[in-house]
Amino acid sequence: MNFSTSMKENETLFRQAFQNCSDIQFRSLTIKGGIKILLVYVDGMVDTDVMTTNVLKPLLYDGLPEGLGTIDGIGQMCELGLFAVMQYQQLADISEIIDAILKGNAAILADSESSALLLNCTKFATRSVEESTNEAALRGSRESFTELLRTNTTMLRRIITTPNLKMESFQVGRLTKTEVVISYIEGLAAENVVKEVRSRIKRIKLDAILESSYIEESIEDTHYSPFPQMVISERPDIVSSCLVQGKIAVLTGGTPNVIVIPMTFWDGLQAPDDYYERFLFASMNRWIRYIFAIFSILFPSIYVALTNYHPEMVPPKLMLSITGLREASPFPTIIEIFLMEFMFEGLREAGIRLPQQIGPLVSIVGALVIGEAAVRAGIISAPIVIVVSTAGISSFVIPRYRFSFPLRMLRFPLLILSALFGLFGVALGIIAMLIHLIQLKPFGTPYLTPVTPLVTSKLKDVLLRWPRKLVSSNSPKGGADQT
């Protein structure tokens, strides 16, 4: 709908659009020269001090400086620099003006003018830049993203000071009109991947985008894979290093979590400290992580397979000890492990949902008390408690919390296979997982690259964290693969 030259008609349209919106303020004023204006803004989203000092005061009291001649409209006053406002625009479409007002702009409607003046005086409460609590690191930056999109883009721009860092903006969500920014380094990011990300975001048809997870779920290749297909980070240094690698970042307004595309299997097992510590120490920690990841998913199922189907593969003394401890247990091994696994996952979830002060206490003390009581009561045998707790603690070694989800989930089907077929069932489960991982190609990038397909030049950063002097200029360096 187009703007009218009659301020009364425009005011009626705006009041109808903002009916029952108590936070929308309408102020009718008469400036020097007898011109009537209407100020429309959202209370709480506009800096009233800036508005009063830089806009209203020149209009109401100062008047026009001498020697400027005839002023045709309020928009021309902005062009002449009479308002000390950095950003402004003139719009003649009612729907665009309404959207701008709801984003924190102040609209000035003047009688006999065919457009409204939008002034950027936005100011509302935001969280300050703090240290990341979900991605702790011993060295490196202590900053994390915030819910304010422009603050997040500024952090990236401050780290990567090149004009090749591109940031494309989109509006997604019919009701929320959330701003989404695609960031990449031109010349490093694959153009076909950039086009695909851009195309998928444009195709999103949702009423609301409240968090980056809405974007992630809408653009991922498959919804049925337990493995995450995108890195989620709230650290500017990690996202910047990914951009330097040629990856693409998707920033969403209202959330500190930034999506990085594409992701590989090895990204989920690499930590920021790998690139901030000496390479020998980082390489040792990386292999410890790999071993514990295998422990996390396979240890319970292998225990069931060995004790139930292949006791000859267990040292005799150890097998006699396990058998003696299991004599008083009323349940089969597989039932015991399932009970303990569900209890462990329940305590883990309770520790997250409870208040921060008592959450860790409940999860740790609860696990100790319940495990000890179950063993003393003869419901669960002691080896089962050791196996389940070892597998559970092993999952905490994985640096990305989201990447531990699939390992915890796949533990249960592997347990069922091991209870039915022994080690043969475990082998079947591993083969099925490998087939799925090989076939998984988020945004056209093989999930297991550079192991399969084999890229020899990039293997150095998977098996070990090589010294930077031995890494070519085209390979990840300086924290470049700390996802």
Disulfide bonds with the S-S distance in Angstrom:
none
